[in-house]
């Protein structure tokens, strides 16, 4: 054995010792040992929502059973405790995405809530008639419609970065979209429909040379690998709690302090104000200016615990497990005659979108469901992506670290069964 | 056969099978027997909204009875619309309007099809009944 091989084997051994093994990881998620239609649940719809580890479930239970008092309001013990936990969760989010300050972390209801908030506030503050916003052909409806609504209000225009047949954006075409009217670039970190990882760093650096801010939709990115908003240098970053093993109904809008200071609030109400008279209201400081009304503090606290969980597994390890799964699944599925994968970039998260020749995606999804396999079918809220490929929809298997190669094998056999049923 | 007799036959056919895979195979076969809609009616006017797959349904009144033809781009959906047509085609408008479609629940279609698909099924039923109501109203004039 030469030195390098020995070293690799040694590192591997250490790794295996340190890493939780897959059955230990799966045991953290109570839903993963459930059965559907009397078959073991094979959950491959992580792009839609992820399952929750026991620690997150326990944490939410703890909030409601031990300190359910409204945050930032009470003088009493449980309100104080809830406020403290809520602010601790904010700090956890800050640290997780490596934002500079906790003031830059605004809690929202989710990615959709974050983008709608930003589209409103940014539109009110900066957008004039004829201005342009750049998005890509890969966007989820949540990163299209809010901008469209804002454009309608402000008589502004959307410009679209086209994609190639692999499902990657055409960078040269992106460069051509800039004009003196460009006010913002808003693109995904990762395509939800195809799994493509976008070159966000490059996208941002080009926009910044022209002093144009960039929003990154991290809904499908934050849970895969390491997201560092400082290194990325994005001006805004948004994501959802439920897609990163946290609760539903909680999301994050990160914005650089200079932007958040300038932007007007998008909702008025309690807690976001400093003084209120009938003549004039002055707003609270950041981030509270953007947090009107009672926030989903149990959700935020649960999200904090979910982020702790992800860190405890190790984001590099998660990335490694998922890369292995993607490779295994891509090999297994491309070996099936009549199966076509949509989105074949070499930079992808562990998502495979596919169609079977002459078989409707809905038929495929229905039969897989009966075999206990949860996949998503349809347009994945990304109709422009489907239009680009001239299809009505796909079947999407979105995997994450708790999935196994055995599950991929069951998926493969399931797909073969579908083909035999419908051919 | 009356509407209920056809429904009972379908319920019997489906109850033979324990396994859902077999029931789906039966649905697929039903789809193959579907009276297929004329290509020229496969337009927006005859499409039924509320289903992930496309469903076209065309009614025709002949001697006071309504005949339906249909199609879908998904095979299971074709089977489902095929079942509805078996029960409700070649009927008088009044019969269709007052039909109680208990077979849907009895063969487990409503529970076992996903909510979006189930909605699609209900949209199909609603559309069929709407056609019947329209023809009945026309007949009265």
Interface residues (C-beta under 8 A of the other chain):
Chain A: X37 X359 X360 X362 X363 X366 X367 X369 X370 X377 X378 X392 X393 X421 X422
Chain B: X20 X21 X24 X25 X28 X52 X53 X54 X73 X74 X75 X76 X77 X113 X114 X117
